[in-house]
Amino acid sequence: MGASRPTKASSAGVRKSMQSNKGRDTGPELALRRAAHALGLRYRVSVRPIPSVRRTADLVFTKAKVAVFLDGCFWHGCPAHHTVAKTNADYWAEKLLGNRERDRDTDRRLAEAGWRVLRVWEHEDPTEAAARIAELVRGSQ
């Protein structure tokens, strides 16, 4: 991402909307955590799997070295649900590209450190996603 990227929202309404986006404890996150907890899984929430790397996973299973990221369809470019922004399209295309590159870099860094990464889309059924998490976590122990 270059220096040409605009730093201001295109309107006051857009600014207000973006400020209201939560960084954690979103509806999909809470549903996934409830489903994982119901399966007996215990985890840490919103922590860095590798403290020296500024990347925060949504659910972290420290002992099993499993990091789970719940990716938003808009923010991470879901192939099924991502929509192209109508306003400030160049900015958002660059932002999405940067997010996806960061996701790949995060996955690589964690794998190199012996972690297993699971990415879940926000639209996925939380019960099914929790079952995948349980399989990965229990397979690690």
C-alpha positions in Angstrom: 0.0 0.0 0.0 1.5 3.3 -1.1 1.4 6.8 0.2 -1.2 7.8 -2.4 -3.9 6.2 -0.4 -6.5 8.7 0.8 -6.6 9.0 4.6 -10.1 10.5 4.9 -13.5 9.0 4.4 -15.4 10.1 1.3 -18.2 11.6 3.5 -19.3 12.2 7.0 -21.7 9.3 6.8 -19.0 6.9 5.6 -16.7 8.1 8.4 -19.5 7.5 11.0 -20.1 4.0 9.5 -16.5 3.1 9.6 -16.0 4.3 13.2 -18.9 2.0 14.3 -17.2 -1.1 12.8 -16.1 -3.2 15.8 -12.7 -4.7 15.9 -13.7 -7.7 18.0 -16.8 -9.2 19.7 -18.8 -9.0 16.5 -22.0 -11.1 16.1 -20.2 -13.8 13.9 -17.3 -13.9 16.4 -19.6 -14.4 19.4 -21.6 -17.1 17.6 -18.4 -19.0 16.7 -17.0 -18.7 20.2 -20.3 -20.0 21.7 -20.3 -22.9 19.3 -16.6 -23.7 20.1 -17.2 -23.4 23.8 -20.3 -25.7 23.6 -17.9 -28.4 22.1 -15.8 -28.1 25.2 -13.0 -26.1 23.6 -11.2 -23.5 25.7 -9.3 -20.7 24.0 -7.9 -17.2 24.3 -9.6 -14.4 22.5 -8.0 -11.7 20.4 -4.4 -12.4 21.2 -1.2 -12.5 19.2 -0.2 -16.2 18.7 3.4 -14.9 18.3 3.9 -11.9 20.6 6.6 -10.4 18.5 4.4 -10.4 15.4 1.7 -7.7 15.3 -1.1 -10.0 14.2 -4.1 -10.9 16.3 -6.0 -14.1 15.9 -9.7 -14.3 17.0 -9.4 -17.6 18.8 -6.0 -19.0 20.0 -5.4 -22.5 21.3 -1.9 -22.0 22.7 -1.1 -25.5 23.8 -2.3 -27.0 20.4 -0.7 -24.1 18.5 -3.8 -23.4 16.5 -4.8 -19.9 15.5 -8.3 -19.2 14.1 -9.2 -16.1 12.1 -12.8 -15.1 11.4 -12.6 -13.2 8.2 -15.3 -10.7 7.1 -16.6 -11.1 3.6 -16.1 -7.5 2.7 -12.7 -6.9 4.5 -11.0 -10.1 3.2 -12.6 -10.5 -0.2 -14.9 -13.5 0.2 -15.3 -15.1 -3.3 -19.0 -15.7 -2.6 -20.1 -12.4 -0.9 -17.5 -9.7 -1.5 -19.1 -6.6 -3.0 -17.1 -3.9 -4.9 -17.3 -0.5 -3.3 -19.1 2.1 -5.4 -17.5 5.1 -3.7 -13.8 5.5 -3.5 -13.4 2.2 -5.4 -9.6 2.6 -6.0 -9.0 3.0 -2.3 -11.1 0.0 -1.3 -9.5 -2.2 -4.0 -6.0 -1.3 -2.7 -7.2 -1.8 0.9 -8.6 -5.3 0.1 -5.4 -6.3 -1.7 -3.4 -5.2 1.3 -5.6 -7.2 3.6 -5.3 -10.3 1.6 -1.5 -10.0 1.3 -1.3 -9.5 5.1 -3.5 -12.6 5.6 -1.1 -14.7 3.4 1.9 -13.2 5.2 0.3 -14.0 8.6 -0.5 -17.6 7.6 3.1 -18.1 6.4 4.7 -16.6 9.5 2.6 -18.7 11.8 3.2 -21.9 9.8 7.0 -21.2 10.0 6.7 -20.9 13.7 4.9 -24.3 14.0 1.3 -23.0 14.2 -1.7 -24.2 12.3 -4.0 -21.6 10.9 -7.7 -22.0 10.3 -9.6 -19.2 8.4 -13.4 -19.1 8.8 -15.6 -16.8 6.7 -18.1 -14.7 8.6 -21.0 -16.3 6.7 -20.1 -19.8 7.6 -22.3 -21.8 9.9 -20.7 -21.4 13.4 -21.5 -24.9 14.5 -19.8 -26.4 11.4 -16.9 -24.1 11.7 -16.5 -25.0 15.4 -16.5 -28.7 14.5 -13.6 -28.0 12.1 -11.8 -26.1 14.8 -12.3 -29.0 17.3 -11.0 -31.5 14.8 -7.9 -29.4 14.2 -7.3 -28.7 17.9 -7.9 -32.2 19.1 -5.7 -33.6 16.3 -2.9 -31.4 17.6 -2.9 -32.7 21.2 
